[in-house]
Amino acid sequence: MQAIVQSGYGEPGEVLRLRDVPRPTPGEGEVLVRVRASSVHADVWHVVTGSPLPVRLSAGWSKPKLSIPGTDLAGVVEAVGLGTVGFGLGDDVFGETIARNRQWTNGGTFADYAVARSPRMRLKPAGVSFVEAAAVPTTGTIAVQTLLGGARMQPGDRVLVNGAAGGVGSIAVQVAKAYGAHVTAVDHTDKLAMLSQIGADEMIDYTETDFTETGERYDVILDVASVHPFSAVQGSLAPGGRYEMIGHDHYGAHGRRIGNLGHFFRTTSSAAIAARGQDRPPVIDTRPPLEILADLLDTGDLTPVVDRTYPLSEAPEAIRYLTTGRASGRIVLALA
């Protein structure tokens, strides 16, 4: 089979090459998937470049332990291992090949075939394309876990998503709307029309307006862009409001030794201290995130936004385009 193979850490065009490699074999509880599409997201960039340095504690210090990048996929089940339940040959599936606590590692999906644990897969809804399904797993899981888990968002909440047009943000807007929230989406001028199309109730152009200075108050602020200190954001929270930060690194803009980790820990610590003693409502949906996402795809409450697709051979260029910040929604590798 063909796969993108990573030789070390560095710029994608220098360390990634299309190679012929052996096809993997599914083990117990695993499925072998013929990959039809795989998404390009920020965690892929982190592991390809080895930046910031703490990434290497998980991925491998001098070079990645697993040489084929990618964590998300959509495709067709080609074989099942012993003890695998819920899937059969020919099933259309989507999901992740890595555990949620290991997202800074290669998962082998930039290839013709990939192996995944069956609990990390779901059947692909019939009305959703492979490209659309591949755009969902990692970013969608982050959006669901943050909104429904961390923030414990409730129907009727006023939710602001800062950095709403990217992979996490565009899904977060739709998840919040599906669960009955009033959503304000913050992003660049060029992306506001798309945000309106996916259901945002209000849009703020960050090139003209700083949402922290409008005087508006929100029950939940999901900060994907992660550019404000908590001291600036705190005044935009309603009493008992919840602030959740994703910690976007902006592809090395904060330096490649520790990246945005310092800002992330300072901001989240301040938010946690401010939230101490506040009563939290119960979680309104405790199902696994991928199950929630599959249902939202099936009902049409979630329509993945795909900015553009690339063939497998152009994975380095796809990652380079990701780092420009111009994409609305996801970037996906579409395999023949």
N, C-alpha and C positions, 0 to 999 in steps of 0.2 A: 504494500500500500504506500501511498505518498503521505508525507507529513511535513510540517514545519519543524525543524530541529534547531534547538538553541545550543550554541557552542560555549557560551559564557555570558557574562553580563556586559551590557553596553548598548549602543544605539541599535535599534531594530534592524536597520539596513546592513549592519556589520556583523551581527551575531545570529541572525536567523537565515536559514537556507531550506529550500524544498528538497527533501531527500526521499529515497526509497527505504522503507524500514519494515521489519516483520509486523504482521497483523497480530494484535493482542488476543489473548484467550480469556474468556470470562471465568472467574473462580466461583466459589460457593456464594450464593446470594447476589451474584452480579449478572449484568446483561451486557452483551456486545452490541453496540449500536453502529449502524452504517450512518455516518454523520452527513446530514444534508445541509446544516447551517450551524455556525458557532459565532457567538458575539465577541466583539472587541470592547473591553471595558478597562477602567483605571487599574484594577488589580493585575491585569495582564501586563500593562506598562510597568508597574512596580517590579514584577518578577523578571521581566525581560531586561530591564536596566539595572536591577539590583539596588534600587533606590526607593526610600532612604535605607541606610545600612541595616537597620533592624529587620528589614524584609528577609535578609539572608539567614537570620536565625531559624526561620521556618523553611525557606526555599533551598538552602544550601549555601555555605559560606563562600567558597571560591568559585563555584559554578552550581547551577540548579541540579538538585538530586534527580529530578525528572526532566527529561530533555525536550518534551513536546509541550508547548504552551497551550493555554485555553482551559476554561472551566465550564462553560455553558455549551449546551448542544441541543439540537432537535434532529431527529432522524428515525430510522426504522430498526427494530430489533432483529438482529441477524442470528443470535445464539443466546442461550440462557444457561447459567451455571446451575449446579446442584443446589436445591433448596430455594431457588428463586420462585417467588409467588407473585401473581398479579399481572404478569406479562407473558406474551406468547410470540412466536415467530411472526414477523410481519406487522407487529403493532407499531403505530406511530407514537413516538414518545418525545418528551423534552425534560430537561432538568440540569443538574450539576454533577460533576464527577468528583468533587471534593466536599469535605465536611465544612460546615459553616465556620468552625474555629480554626480552619486551615486555609483561609482564602488567599494568603500570600504564599502560594505554591503553584507549580504547573499541574494541570489536570489532564493533559493529553487530548484535548478536543480539536486542536488545529491539525486534523488528520482525517483520512478517509474512514477510519474506524476508531472507536474509543470504548473503553470499559467503564461502567458506572455501577455503584451499589444500587440495588433495586429500590430501597427506600428514598433515594434521592431523585427518582424518576416519577413522572406522571404521564398518563395517556394524553396525547395532544388532542384538543378539541377539533372536530372535523372541519369547522369553518375557519380555522386559523392556519396560515401557511407555516412552513418550516422556518422561514426567515423570521416571521413575527414571533413564533414560539421561542426561538433561540435568543431573542432580544430580552427575554423576561427573567430567567432564573436568578442571577446574582443581584441585579439592581432591584428587581421586584421583591426579592426576599428582604433586602435591606429596607425598602420602603414599608413593607408590611410589618416587619419586626419593630421598626422605629415608631410608626404611627400607632399601631394597635397594641404593641407590647410596651415599649418604653414610655411613650406619651399617653397611652391609654385613651386615645381619642374617642369621643362620644358623638352620636348624632346631634346635629345642631351646633357643634363647636365651630368657632371661627379659626380657620387654619391658614397660616402663611407658609408658603414654600419658597425659600430663597435659593435661587439656582434651579428654577422649575422646569427648564427646557432640556436638561440633560437626561442621562439614562435613569438615574434614581428619581429625579424631580418629575419627569413626565409621567412616570408610573405612580408616584406619590399623589400627584394631583388627582388622578383618576381613582385611586383607592380611596382617598378622602371623600371624593364626591359620591362614590358608590356606597359609603357608610354614612351619608347624610350630612356631611360638613359643608360649610360655606368657605370656599377656597380663594385665597388671594395668591397669585403667582407672580414672582419677581424674576425678571431676566432682561436680556438685551432687547433693544428696539426691534431687531430683525426677527425675533422669536415670539413676539407677543401674539401674532395672528394664529400660530400653531397652538399656543396655550389656550386661546379662546375656543379653538376647534375641539380640543379634548375636554372642555367643560369648565375651565376656570371661571369663577364668577367675577373676579376683578383681576386686573393686571397692573403691575408697576414696572415702569422702565427704569432700571437702576442707573442708566446714564443720565437721567434727569432728576430722579427722586430717590432719596435715601429713606427706606421704609422705617428706619429707626427714628426719623424726625417728623413723621406725619401726624403723630398723636393718636393713631389708631392702636387698639389693643386686641390681642389675639389669645385664644385659649391654648393653641399649639403653634409653635414656630419650629419648623423643620429646616434647619440651616445646612443645605447641601453645599453652598458656595463657601461657607466657613471663613468669611473675611472680616467679621466684626468681633470685637471682644464682648464678653458677656455684659460688661458694664454698659455698653451701648445698646444692647438688645433688651436688657432687663425692663426698661421703661415701656417696651412694646408688648409686654405680657399682661394679660388680664389677671386679676386676683386668682391665685391658684393655677395660673397658666403653666404649661410645660414647654421647656426648651430642649430640643434634641439636635445635636450637631453631628454631621457625618464626618467632617475632618478632611475634606477634599484637599489634596496636596498640590493641585494645579501643575502637575508634571514637572516637578523640580524647581518651581519658582521660589520656593522657600529654602533652597539648598538641598544637596543630596546626601548629607550626612544623617541628619535626623528629620529633615523635611518639615512638615507641619505638625509634628508630634508635640512639640513644646506648646504651641498655641492650642492644640486640641486638648491636652491634659489640663492646662490652666483654665480654659473656658468651661469644659465639662465639670471640673471640680467646683468652680464658682457657681455653676448652675445647680449642681447637686446640693451645695450648702444652702443656696437660696430656697430650694424646694423642700428642705427638711421640715418635717412636722405637718406638711400639707396632706390632706386626705386625698387618696387617689380612688377614682371610680374603678369598678371591676373591668377587666378586659372583656370586650364585647364579642370577640371571636377567638377562641383558643385553638383552632385547628392549625396544623402545620402550614407555614406560609405558602409552600408550593401548591398545597391543596386549595387554599384560598385563591391563589392566582389562577389556577386551572379553572375554577368555577367562574371567576370574573371574566376570563377569556371566553368561556363557553356562553355566558349570558350576554356578551357584548359590552359589559361595563368597563372592560379594559381593552383598548385597542393600541397595541405597541406602535410607537413612532419610530420608524427606521429612516435615518437620514440618507444612507447609501449603503450599497453592498459592494464587496470585492471578491474576486476568486481567491482560492487558497494560496496561490502562488504570490499574491500581492499583499500578504499579511503584513510585511514591514511597512508598506505604504498606508495600509489601513490604520496601523498604530500611530504612524506619523500624523495622519489627518486627525486622529483622536486628540492628539496633544495641542492642536491649534485652537481648540475650544469653540470651533465654528459649528460643530454638529448640533442638530436638534434631534433629541432622542438617541437612538442607538446606531452603531456601525456593526455590520454583520458580514462574516465570510459566508458566501453561498457556494456550496460544493455541488458539482454536477451529479 
